[in-house]
Structure formats: C-alpha cells, structure tokens
Amino acid sequence: MAFLVDTQELKPGLVIFRRADVKHKNWYCRVKLPEQDRYKTVSLKTSDIDAARERAFDQDADLRFRIKHDVPIFNRPFSQIAQDYINLQKERVEAGQIAPKRLELVESTVRVNLNRYVGTVQISHIGQDRWLGYPLWRQKTWRERVEAEKETLQKAQAQNGSKPFKARKALRPRISDATIRTEMSIFRAIMTYAANKRFINESQNFKGKLPLDKVRREEFTPEEYRKLHTFARGWIKKARKPAHIATRTVIYNFVLIMCNTGMRPPEAKNLRWRDISIRTDNQGRKFVVLHVRGKGKYRNLVAASNVAEYLDRIRSISKATGSDDFVFTGSSGKRAAMLYKGRVANLLTESGLLLSSSGSRRSTYCFRHTYATFRLSEGVDVYFLAEQMGTSVQMIERHYGHITPVKNAERILQGLPGWEPIAAAPQVRPETGRANAVAVKARAARSKAPKARER
C-alpha cells in the first residue's frame, strides 16, 4: 500500500508501520489471522519505536487469545456490517444469484428499520434480548408513526377548512406479523454474516425459530371460491365501457388460470404465449403444458383443458398475441408489471373476500394456495403436487398440513355416531365365486324383507 512508510516486520504475520496520509507520526501494527488471508490493523497510539514494538506484540498475543477462547476479533457498529452485507448482495445480483427486488428489500429494511434499531450499537454487543425485542420496538414505532400521520391530517383539515384537499391513504393500525418476520430474517442473515467474518462469535448468532408465528397461507374455501366465481361474472356485466369490460374479463380469467394451475405470481408475470402448448395423453385426453420460470428456475406444469379456454379468452382481447409477447398484459399490450394487483384487490373487496376468516388480507398468492388446498382435498399425492408446484414435499406438509384431517375424515371419525365402519364387499375368488354370489343375493333379499314392528 502506497501510504505505508517505515514498515518493519517484527515476525512473520506481524508488521508495524507509519501512515503517510496523516499528519501525526504514531505507529500502527497489522496482525495476520492464523490460517486466513485476513489482517487486523490497530493504532498503537505512540510515536516511540520501542513502545510501538512492545504494544504490537501485545496486540498479537491478544488476537491469539481471542481466537483460542472464541472472543470476537473485530469490533464494528451494526450499520457498518450491514453495509458490508448489502455490498455482498449487490455482487450476488450481478452474478444472477438473487433478484434485484431482494436487494431492494434488504437495503430498505436496513436503512428504514434495522439501523434505527441497532445501527450505532457495536455488533459484538447485540444479543438475544435485542433479537426478541425487535417485534415490540417495531410495533411501537409504527404506532407512533400512525399517530403522527393522524395529527398531520388533523392540522391539514383545520388549515383547509371546508376546502377539499387530497389526503394521504391512512396507515394500518399495526404492522403485520409477516412484515416483521421478513425484517427479522434479514436481521438474522446480517448476524450470520458477521459470525462468518468473525466480527462476533458463533454463540452470538440468533438461533431457533422466529419469535412470531408464521402467517398461515390463506386460501379460498370451496364456498368462497364459488362466490368469487359467481360474483366476477356479474362484475363484468356491470361494466359500462368496452375498455372496462375487456379489463374485467382479463382479470376474471387471470384468477381462473391461477386457481387452476398453482403458478407463482412471478411465473405468471414471465409467461409468454410460446410457453404454452396443448398435448394429449395415452387415452386421448387433452391437457395444457406451461413452461414457466421464476426464482431463477425453469419448470413445466400441467393443467386441465379448461385452462386453454381461459387463455383463449385473454388472447382474443389482448393487443399482445405474438409468440414472444407476454400473456398477462395491460391495455397497451405491455407486460402487467404489478400483475393486476389493484384490480384483483378491487374484485376481492367488492365481493367481500379481501379478508380471510382469520382477518388476513388476501393477495394474488392466495390463488396458488387455493390450488394446493383443492388438490390435496381431492387426494392428489403430495410428491406429485410438490413437483407440479415447483416446491418440496416438506413445504407442502408444513403449509398445508391442515388439509390432512379433511382429506382423511373417514378414518379420523371412524367409530363415532354416524361413522360406523362400512362392511367391505365379499371378495370373489375363482374357486368360490358362485357360492359368494349366492350368499350376497341372499343377504340382499333378507335386507329388503319387511321387519316385524317392535312392541
């Protein structure tokens, strides 16, 4: 390095030097970490060479002690480590390992929330108490923001009097558990990065499950799905202008396609007309094959032939029908960047289905969860469903385990009133087939005969 002057090697891996880019003459030392290509640089705070050498050896001994006893070697504020982590994520985006949206989420979470929470705290001083206290801090600061927004709105109303003015959309009364879980997962990822870089020891890393229950993936019940299906057809008829009719028709068929394929929204967003083909099985039945891509992966999924009809309805309306054009587009023919997020929300709101029975707000992802729920209820094998949906068997079991009791109701309720075991039909063997058949007819005749009244 050009700014290092008067360099002296005290022993292999231990160097003292002065800096040419500062005015003072104090010495520094640089200690190499054993078996690593990393160094720790420390100001020795003295201009005396003999004192500098002695302090350098002290720093070398201190570093070895820290390594032996698993004590953090470096000490930096959380904000600095978080920035190093963000820089790493930028490299991963350039390498195509993660999506740019993921980087944006990490950057905004660190800037808006995590740096406010522990940004100035030394990374080695962040413990489990900070981790467990984050949800309370997050809800508290959110409530403060909501109250500040209310005061601002009241002042604006007082100043304008009777004059109309455009008010900002009101904030929700509390931040969702799903949002806090996402932020805490980023918090933990930064701490894991710090542990890997030895800014903290491994025991300081946050272990165990997140302190909030995982948000259940909300699907439509069969009754709700029928209600949505019926309402959407009337919703289209209520539109007055041709453009509005066309838009609502696309939204309706988009919902049908999503509920009948199990596609992820990003996969639907990337779907082009060339990715769709019609095939026939060995019994002559037609089915749809969709070649989808999302999360950096490609896969094929299959759908019933009715999905081809839904796609044809969209294509007959769309201005983008070339093989390279996207399937789901806006009125201009360009890809729907938000995948009809606002329109779908309007449809769900007007149909009274925006909120699930648990009070959670539904989104376009609920269609994928509905597909999984319906398929499991019909008895589709978990392995095949995982392949179809591009996920793992473990994920299916974790998020849709509540379907199992419904699917296996006959077995679970066996023996209860009204659920007595049904006698199995007698098995017919070649050598005793005739005898079995006669016995069956005899039992049937006896069951039809009138029974004596009980007195």
Secondary structure, 3 states (H helix, E strand, C coil): CCCEEEEEEEECCEEEEEECCCCCCCCEEEEECCCCCCEEEEECCCCCHHHHHHHHHHHHHHHHHHHHCCCCCCCCEHHHHHHHHHHHHHHHHHCCCCCHHHHHHHHHHHHHHHHHHHCCCEHHHCCHHHHHHHHHHHHHHHHHHHHHHHHHHHHHHHHHCCCCCCCCCCCCCCCCHHHHHHHHHHHHHHHHHHHHCCCCCHHHCCCCCCCCCCCCCCCCCHHHHHHHHHHHHHHHHHCCCHHHHHHHHHHHHHHHHHHHHCCCHHHHHHCEHHHEEEEECCCCCEEEEEEEEECCEEEEEEEECHHHHHHHHHHHHCCCCCCCCECCECCCCCECCCCCHHHHHHHHHHCCCCECCCCCECCCHHHHHHHHHHHHHCCCCHHHHHHHHCCCHHHHHHHHHHHHHHHCHHHHCCCCCCCCCCCCCCCCCCCCHHHHHHHHHHHHHHHHCCCCCCC
